Amino acid sequence: EVAEEPPKAVVSTQSTGDWSLTRKGYLLTGDCTRHIHLWTPREADWLVSQTTYSSHGSSVEDLQWSPNEEHVFASCSTDKSIKIWDDRAQPHKACMITVPDAHSADVNVINWNRMEPFIVSGGDDGVVKIWDLRKLDTHAALFKHHTAPITSVEWHPTDSSVFAASGEDNQVSLWDLGVESTEPLIIDNQEVPPQLLFIHQGQEEIKELHWHPHVQGVLLTTSLDSFNIFKTISV
């Protein structure tokens, strides 16, 4: 059932949202009371579904539409899980896959690769994980470099093996899954994953990062004290 509600009806508790890349004007929002709302565009406003997607056990922290399948989306939550949904099903049956305990603490952020069937996730445990949608019973890769909760993750827009992550440890890290070596590098007597390309520092409480969609290798990061725009020689 879809009821006509003004957008303000659900906006007060929303914690995250995502616009569809494949259906113009379609919006998902998730709230701190575990509900996900689908907003369907009309000529001048939206229809907001009052029957919500509510399979999570606690606050919905991030949402991502599939870049390829127009009815499919992913979500993550403070209940430590990642879920894959199909909005063609009734909301109470729309959760198609659940990855329980995807992280050992809250799952804060997810990002869907536009070219490969991968999702990257980051959690309060400071861990970044790669998930292969063809085999979600376990993670495809795990990277433990950050020493505090992960605040943002995003795949490179044109290089499907590269992604960036930021954390509450005031670091932005760039990674390349194309590096196949499993032997850690030793730098200043510390083990460093060979997939770690670059570390950017100098900001306090980094909140979000985004790749420039057209200028190769340029990143924007926002934080409590500033925003940075930078480009590395790594990508």
N, C-alpha and C positions, 0 to 999 in steps of 0.2 A: 504494500500500500504506500502510495506517495501522497503526502499532504502538502498543501500550499502554505508555506511559512516564509515570512520575510527573513532575509539573511541574518538579521540581528538576533533571531530566535536561538541560534546555536553558537554564536560567535564568542560569547563570554567565557566559555570553558575550553576553547580550542587551543591545542598545543602545537599542532603541525598541520600542513596542508600541501597539496601538490596539484598542479594543472596537468591535464592530459596532453600528451604530445601528439596523439592520434585522433582525438575527438575534440573539436574546437569548443571551448567554453566549459567543458566538463571539469569539475573540481572535486577533490576528496579533502575532507578535513577530519582530524582525529582529536579527541579531547582527553582531559585528565580523568574522566570518569569511564574510560575504556571504550567509548563508542566511536565509530567511524561513520561519517555522513557523506552521502553522494549528492552533489549539487548538479542538477540538470538545467542547462541554459534555456531560457525563454527569450522572447524578443527584447524585453527590458530588464529582466531580473532572472532569478533562478527558482526552480522547485527544489526544496530540500527534503530529502527522504526522512520521514519520521520513524521508519523501521530501519534501525541502524545495524551495522556490522559489529557485533559485540562479543566476538569469541575470545578476545584478550581478557586477562584477569585483572589488569590494572592499566594505568595511563598509557595511551598510545603516544610514542615519542617521535616517530617518523613514518612517512608514507611515500611510496614511489609507484607511479603508474609504469607498467611495462612500456618500453619504447617501441615495441613491435606488435604486441597483442592488445587490441584496443579495449578489451573488457577485463584485462588481468591487472592486478596491482599487488604490491607487497606492503607489509607493515611490520613495525617492531615496537617493543613495549618494555616497560619496567618489570613485566613479569618474566623477562629474560628470553622471550620467544621471538621468532620471526615467522610470519604467516604469509601464504600466497592465496589470493582470493580471485574469484571470477564473478563479476557483477551480473552475469546472465542468470545466475541461480538466485533463488530467494535468499535474502540476507542471512537467515539462520542456517542455510545450507551452503553458503558461498565460500566458506573457508575450505580450500581444497587440500592444502598442505600446511602442517605445523611443524616447525623445528623447535622443540622444547629445549630449554637450557642452551640456547645458541651461544650465550656467553655465561660466565659465572656470576654476573651482576646485570644491572639494567642494560638493555640494548638501546643505545642513544640515537644512532644514525645508520641509515642504509643508503646505498646508491646502486642503481641498475645500469649495467654496462650496455651501451647502445649497439654494440656490434657482436658481442659474445654472450652466451647464456650464463652470465656471472652476476652476482650481487656481492658488494663489499659491505661489511658491517663493522661498527665500532661500539665499544661498550664502556661502562664504568670501570671495568677491570683493566682498562688501558690496552686491550688487545684489539687488533684489526684482523678480521677473518674474511676469507674469500669463499663464496658458496657457488657450487656448480648446480644450476637448476635441474640438470638431468640426473643428479645423484645427491639428494639433500639429506641423506642419513648421517653424513658427517661433513665437516668443512674440507674444502679443497686445499686451503693453505691457511696458516696462522702466523702472524707477525707480532712479536712482543718487543717493542722498542720504547714506546711511550711509557712514562712512569705515573701517569694520572689519567682520568677518564678522557675518552675520545669525544671531541665536540663536533667534528665534521669530517666527511669523507666524500670524494668525488672522483669518478673515472675521467681520464683524459678524453676530450671529445673526438679525437681522431686516431689515437693510438690505444688499441683495446687492451694492451698489457700494462699500461701505466695508470697509476692513481695517486692521489694525494690524501693525506690525513692530517688533522690538527688535534691537539690535546690540551688539557688543562695544565700540562707541564710547560706551556709556553713554547711549544715546538710545532713546526709544520714539517712533515716528512713526505718525500717523494719516493715512490716504489715502482719497480719494473718486474712484472712476473715473467718476462722473457728471459731473465737471468736464471739459468737452470741449475747453477751450482748450489749444493747443499752445505758446503763448507763455509763456516763463518769467517769473516775477515777479522783480523786483530788490529785494532787502532787504539793507541794509548792504553794498551793492556786491557782493552775491553773487546768482547766479541760483538761484531756488527753483522747483521744478515747481509749476504751479498746482494739481495734484491733492493736494499736501501740505497737510493741514488744520491739523495741530497737532504740536508736539514736546514731549515730557515728558522732563525730566532730573532729576538729583539722586540717582541710584542708581549703585552701582559693580558692574560685571560682571552686567548684567541677563541672566537665564537664560531666563525664560518669561513669557508674558503670556496672559491669558484674559479675554474679555468676560463680564460677568454675563449669564446666560441670560434673566433676566426684567426686570432694572432697566435701562432704556434708557441706553446710553452709558457705563456704568460698566466700568472696566477694573481688573484685578488684575495687578500685575507683581511677580515675585520676583527677588531679586538676592543677591549675596554678603553685603551689609550690611543688607538690610531687605526688607520687601514693602510696596508702595504700593497703595492703592485710591483711584482718582480718577475724576472725571467732567468732561468738557469741555463747552463750549457748542457745539462743532462738530458733534456727532452726537447 
